[in-house]
Amino acid sequence: MTEIDVLVPTCDRPAELAVTLSGLAAQEFADFAVIVADQSEGEPGYDSPAAMAMIRVLERDGHPVRLSRNLPRRGLAQQRAHLLERACARYVLFLDDDVWLERGSLARMHSAITELECGFVGNAVQGLSYMDDFRPHELTPYEEWESRPQPEEVDPESPAWDRWTLHNAANPAHLSDLVAHRPKWTAYKVAWVGGCVLYDRELLLSAGAFDFWRDLPAEHCGEDVLAQTRVMAKYGGAGILPTGAVHLESPTTVTERNLQAYEAV
């Protein structure tokens, strides 16, 4: 059994998937496996030459890669539940198929979650095309955890919800620059983290994980927000700086965003 299972949901993104896998292949953290679930309408993205090359690199370096098709599509939450069912590691990293991780990111997140002993830690994705777009007013909610993260209720009616602005555009990169001189990672308070989140698997499961997918129509979004707020309410959670997660800024494959899971369930 590996220490971390990296769970990658993907759909119609062969080039982006290859880049995501390349970031994993460059990690020096030794004890992880990769599980990919593809919902592409045509050939699965992992069959592309570039993706297959990265899969071979991962396997050559001792990281098992398991590939699956998850069709028909039954929504984002069901896709995440499908991946989680296939995991057995103590920790699971949900990594979207349009996120590249810089070297050292996986080790940093693992160090944080084992020391903080909370439900999850996340690397907020940074849109580097916005590096010259400084938004100090959106960084106002920034607050660091001085000790282990405590359980907290975060919902649209709570002041904590305003933390969502921390992760807009290149805000995670600008926050990372503020703490770059520190000797290790910095934990801070979040509303939620999108794209790159490392969970304690048992704690995620005990909070219900993504089992609520059965209560939703296939067209929905915000499933990660709902799962994370439930985990935070029981076990606490944190964002980690510096973030090593870079958003590829490709067009979204989730075009229907009218129904938010955290509002509907």
N, C-alpha and C positions, 0 to 999 in steps of 0.2 A: 504494500500500500504506500502510495506517495503522500507527502506532506500537503501538497497543494494540487488540486485539479483545476485547470484553467478551462472555463466553459465559454465557448465562442458560438453565439448564435449568428447565422449568416443567411443572406438572401440576395441573390442576383448581384453579387459584388465579388467577382473572382479576383480583380486587381487589388481591391482594398483588402480582401482576405489575405492575399499573399503578403502585403505589407504588414498587416497585423501579425501574421505568423513569423515574419522576419524579425520583428521586435522581440518576440518570445525566444526565437532561436539565439538571440544575442545576450540573453540573460545569463548571469553567472551563477544564479541560484540553482542548485543541483537537483533538488528533489521535487520535481513537478511533472505532471502529465497534462495532455491537452485533449479535450473532447469537443468536437465540432458537430453542430447540428445544422444542416442546410435545408432551406425551404425554397430554393430557386425553382422557377417554373420549368426551366430547361435543364441542361446539364448542371450538376452541382459545381459550385465554385471551386471546391477542393480538387476537382479534376483538371483544372487549368495547369499548364506547365509550370508557371511561377509558384503557385501554391504547392504543387506536388514537390517542387525542388525544396521548399522550406520544410515541408513535412519530412522529407528524407534527411535534412540537416538535423531536425529535432530528434528523430529516431536514432540517427547515428550518434548523437550526443547523449543518448540514454533517456530521452523523454518520450514515453509511449504516446502515440496519437491514435485516437479512436474517432472514426467518421461515421455519421449517420444521416439519414434523410428523415425529415419530420414533416410528412404530408398526409392529408391536406392541411393547409394552414388553419389554425384555430385560435390565432391571436398571439400577441407578444408574451403574455403571461404563460400561456400553455407551452410556448417554445422554451421559456426559462424553466418551467416545471419539468419538461422533457429532459433537458440537460441535467438538472439537479438529480433526477432519478438515476442517472447513469454515473453519478459521482460517488466516491467512497472515501475520499481523503478527509482529513480533519478540517482543512480549509478549502474553500472554493472561491475562485476569482472569476466573476462574470466580466468578461472583456468583450466589448462590442467589436464588430467586424470592420470598424472604421477608426480604430485607435491604435497608434504605434507607441510602444513603450520603450523609453530610453534605457540603456544599460543600467542596472542597479535598482530599478523600480521594484521588481518582485521581491528582492531581498529586503528592501526598505519597508515595504508593506508588511512582510512577514515579521520583521523585527518589531514593528509597531503593534500589530495585533497580539503578538505573544506577550509583549510587555504591558499593554493597556488592558488586556483581557476583557475586551468589549465585544459587542455583536458583529461589528464590521469596521473596517477602515477603507477609505476611498482615495483615489487619485483623480481629482477633477480634471476633465479634459480641457486643454488649452487650444484656442484657435489662434495660431501664430500669425495669421494674416492681419490680426488686430493689434499687433505689438505696439504700434504708435498711437493706439486709441486708449488713452489713460482715462479711467472712470473712477476717480477717488470717491465720488458720492455713492457708488455701488459697493465700495469696500467698507463703508461705515459699520455694517453689522459684524465685521471680523472680530472674533474673540477666541483666544486660545484656551485649551483645556490645561489647567495647571496640574492636574492629577488624572487619575483614571476617569474616563468619561462616565457620567452618571446617567441613569435612565431619565428620559424626558419626553413629554408629550409635544409633538410637533405637528401642527395642522394649520390649515389656511387662516384660522382665527387667532393663532398664537403669534406673539412677537417674533418667535424663532423662525417663522416662515419667511421673514424678510431676508434671511441669510441666502436665499436662492440667488440673489444678485451677485454673490461672491464668485459664481462660476460662469458668468457671462463672458463671451468673447475671450480676450487674453487676460482677464482678471486673475486666473490661477497662476499665470506666468509672472504677473506683477507681484502677487503675494509671495511667490517662491523667491523672487529677487530680494524681498525684504528679510527673509530668514536664511539666505544662502550662506551667511557667515557662521551659522551655528554648526556645532560638531555633528549633530544627528537630526533626524526628522522632527518636525513640530506638528502636534495634534491640535486641531481647531474644531469649533462647533459648526455644524452644518444643518441645513434643512433636509437635504438629500444630496447624493452624488451620482452623476450619470456616467455611464460608459465604462467604468473601471472600478469595481468594488470587490474587496476581499472579505468574505464572511467566514465566521466560525460556523461550519455546516450544521452542527447539532443545534446551535442557538437559532439559526435561521429556520430550521425545521420546526423547532418548538414554538416559534412565533407564527407558524402557519405557512411560511415560505410563499409559494405562488399557487397554492391550492385554490385560491379564489378565482382561478381562470374559468372554472365551470359556471360562475355567476355572471360572466361577461360575454357580450357578443364578440365575434372575432375582430371587429374593427374597434380597437381601443388603444390608448397609450397610458403612460403614467404608472405602469405596473411596478416598476422599480421603486417609484416614490412610495407606493402603498406598502410594499414589502419592507422597505427601509424604515419607514416611520413606525411600523409595528415592532421591528427589531429594536429600534431606539427606545421605544416605550418600555421595553422589558430589560434591555441589557446595555443601552447606550451605544453610540457610534461616533466616528470622527472622520474628518478629512485629514490628509497628511500632506505636509509641505517639506521639501519641494515636491511638486508633482512631476512625474516623469511621463505623463500621458499626453500625447499630442493627437488632437482631432484631425483627421484627414480632410475634413470640410467638403466631402463629397455630397451630392444631393441626397436628401433623405429618401429612404425607401418606405417610410411610414407617412403616407400622404393624408390619411384620415385621422385627425386629432381632435375631433369634437367631443369624444367621450373619454374622460379621465378616470382611470380605475379608482383612484383614491376618492373620487366624488361619487362613483356609482355603487361601490361596494359598502 
